[in-house]
């Protein structure tokens, strides 16, 4: 059990992006607890080691926890005190003994389409419209993405598109794109921005064309539930607005009993003291699409959870849960 003077050890994946996230959290913790040293403990996960199999086939065939399970184990066995995750990778089912203790301010939440170096669209991509976002891709274009959520939403608009698995870190995937292994690549805008690669973005894939993943752009910081000292420090780095948003989003996911790789997108945005939440569930081929949207006053964790549950239950009534269970 750490005391008020021992270092805070941060467990993280060892990729460049994960280390950026851990360094970012280290700076937040140093500001929150200037008398404590903060150390980073890089670890490897099955999702990092296996760069061949599709993510949805790892982790016992579900893809759940492939980037988080070994990081969480380091907290339970005492090698680390906190774990930093991309929140979109963190399963909604809590691990016994651990808790999501902090959610810092969110980064960019949307996806980005990247074209090979030297290829220009000549179009304004930022309005999120279907024609400006996808009109530059030729019929039958090959898009690099292993995400069922991204594939289904793009296929809903462009059923002619073809997809190939794009594994590896961000730099590896960009290299494959520039080598001609696919015509375009879809990545999270937040990761590109954090790696100072925002200049590679050809266009942002925004709603209604594409809704982001649950928790996309946000970081989740876990610790042991009985570690009162660390929990108190982490409480100082949480952004309340981000926490409410991701609680609502994660409740949609958990209520529908969908995994983090399900073809499900969400979009939360504040409206005064209220939060508007939109969610979509699609068939893998993009043909079927269910959508629900709610606006509710959110002043507590319970309010955020209730909003997410209302949206999920509406989707269930439309048939979304049955669709997810059969995919």
N, C-alpha and C positions, 0 to 999 in steps of 0.2 A: 504493500500500500504506500503510494507516494506521500511525502509530507510537504509542508509549506516551503521547503528549501531544495528538495530533490529536483532533478531535471524532468521536464515534461517530454516524453519520448513519443514521436509521431510516426506511426506505421503507415507506409504508403507503397504503392506500386513503384517500380523503378523507371518507368518510361519518362521521357522528357516532360510530357504534359503533366503526368502525375507528380513529378518532382516540383514542377512550377506550382501546382496546387498546394503541395506540402509546404513549400517555401512561403507562399502567400499566407497560409494559416500560421506558420511560425511567426511571421511578422505581426499578425493579429494577436497572437498569444503573448508575444514579447511586450506589446503595448498594453494588453490587459493585465499582465503579471510581470512587470519589469524586473522584479527580484528573482524570477525563476529562469534558469537556463532552459533552452528548448532544443532538442536533438531530433534528427530525422533518421528513421530506421527503414531503409529501402528493402522491399521484399518482392518475391516473384509469385505470380498467381498462375493457375492453369490457363487462364485466358491469355496471358502473356507468353507462356511456354509453347502452347499449341497454336501455331500460326497457319495451320492448314485446314482443320475442320471448321465448318461454319459455327459461329457462336451458339446458334440455336441447338446444335448437336452436342455441345459440351455440358458438363455439370450433370451427368446422368441422363442426357438427352433433352433437358429442358432449357439449358443456357442460363439458368438462374444461379447467381452467386459466383460465376466464373471469375469475376474480377474482385470479389470481396471476401470470399470464404477464408482464404489463408491470411488475409489482413486481419480479419476478426479473430482468428485463432491466436494471433500474436497478442491481442489484448487479454484473452482468457488465460493464456499461460504466463502472462507477466512480462513478456519481452517488450511491450509498449504500453503506453497509457492512453493514447488517443489514436484513432484511425481516421484518415481523410479519404473520402470517396467522392467520385462524381455521383451526385445523388441519383441520376437516372440509372446507374448500375446497382444501386443498393436495393435489395429485395424489401418488400413492405412487411414481410413476416419477420418479427424481431427475433434475434438470437438470444436464448436464455442467458442472463447475466450481463447483457449489453443494452445500451440505450442510445438513441439519436439525441445527443446532448446540445448540438449547436448547428445552426444554419446561417452562415454569413450572407451578406448582400449578394444577390444573384447577378451573374453576368448575362450576356446576350443569350436569349432562349431559343432563337430560331435556327433553322438549318440553312446551309449555303450550298449552292451549286458551283462547282469549279470546272472550268474548261482547261484543256491543255495549254501550256505556255504559248503565247503568240496568237491564240485564237480569240477574237473579240466578237461580242454579240451585236454591237451597234444598237443596243436597245436599252431602255430604262427598266431596270429590274426591280427597283425598290417599291413599286406600287403593289407588288404581290399578285398581280393579275395573271391569269393562266397564259394568255398569249405572250406577254412580255417575259414570263419566267421560263416557258418551255418551247416557245416558238422557234428558237434558234437550233434546237436539236432536230436532226433529220429523221425521217421515218425509219423505225427500227433501230434507233440509236442504242448503243450499249452503255449502260450506266453502272458505275461501280458502287455497290451498296449491299451489305448483307442484312440490313435492317428490314424486317417484315413491315414495320410501321411506315418507313419511307417508301418501300416498294409498292405497298398497297395504295397509298395516297397518290403516288405518281401514276400508277396504272389506272386509277379511277379517272384521271384526266387524259392520259396518253396510253391506251392499252397496247399500242404498237411497240412500246419500249421493251428492251431486253436488259436483263440484270446479271451481273457476275459478282461473286463474293469479293470483297475488298478487305483483306486482313492486313495486320501490321500496324505500326505506329503511323502518325499523321504524315511524317516525312516519307515513309516507305510507300504509302498510298499515293501521295503526290507524284513520286518518282514513277510508279506504275502508270499513272495517268499520262504523264509526259512521254513515256515510252510507247504509248499507243495501245495499252492493254484494254482500255475502254475510252468511250467518247466523252464522258463526263463523270464526275465524282460528286457524291453528296456527303458532306461532313457537318458537324455542329459548328456554328459560327463562333461560339465561345472558345472552343479549343484552338481554332485558327487565330483568334485575337490574342489569346494568352501566349501563343508561341510566336507572336509578331509576324504572322503569315496572313493577316487580313487582306493584304494586297493581292492574294491569289483568288479572292472571292469574285466570281463572275456575276453572281446575283443571289439575293436572299429569297429563300422559299418561305414565304409568310402565309398566314391564314388569309383567305379560306383555302388556298391551294394546299398548304401543308401545315398541320398542327404539330408542335414539338412533342417530344417524349415527356413523360412524367418526370418532373425535377430537372429537366434539361437546363443547363447553364448554372445550376446551383451546386454547392458543395455540401456534403453531409459529414458531420464530425461525430464519431461514436466514442464512447468510453464505457468503462464498467459501471454498472448501476450502483454499486456500493462504494464507488470512489468519490466521496463527497467533496474532497478538496479539488479534484480536477473538474467535477461538474460545476462547481461554483465559478471557476475561472472561465470555463466554456460559456457559461451563461452571459458573460460580458461581451461575447463576439457575435451573438445571435442578432439578426435583423428581423424584427417582428413581422414586417410586411412580407418578407420572403418566406418566413416560417408559415404564416397563414396560407399563402399560396400553395406551397408544396404539401402542406397537410391536406388541403382540399384535393389536390391532384392525386396524392398517394392513396387517399380514401377511395377515389374512383377505381383505381387499380385493384386495391385489396377487396373492395365490395364485389367487383366483377370476377375476382379470383383469377386475374390475368397476370402472367409473368411480365418481367420488364422488357421482354422481346416480343410481346404481343402487338398485333396491328392496331394499336390504340394511340390516339393523339389527344393532347389536352392543351388548353390555352387559358391562362388566368390573367386578368388585368384589373387593377383597382379603379373604382369609380367612387370618389369621395370616401365615405366610411364603409362602402360596400365593395364586394369582390364579384366580378363576373367570371364565370367558369363555363367554358365550352369544351365538350369532349366528343370524339368520333371513334367509332369502331368499324372496321372494314373486314371484308373477306380478303384472303391472301391475294386473290386475283384482282382486287379492287372493284369488283362488280357490285357487291352489296356494301352499303354504307349507312350506318345509323348515327344520328347526331342529337345531342341534347345540350341545352344552355340554360343556366340559371343565374340570377342576380340576387345577392343576399347581403344584408349587413353582417359584417364579420368583426367582432371585437374580442374574440377569445379562440383558443384552440378548439373548443367544442363547437363554436359557430362554423369554423372552417371545415371540421369533420362532417358536420351536418350538411353543409353545402355539397361537399363531395359525394356524400351518400345519396342526396336527392338526385344529383345528376346520374349517378350510377344506376339507381333504381329506375329512373326513367328509361335509360338505355336497356335495362333488363326487360322492361315491359314491352319494348320494341322488338326484342329477340336477340339482343347483342350477346347476352351471356351464353345462349345456346350456340350461337355462331362461334364464339371463342372456344367453347368446349369441344367443338368438332374439328378444330384446326390443329 
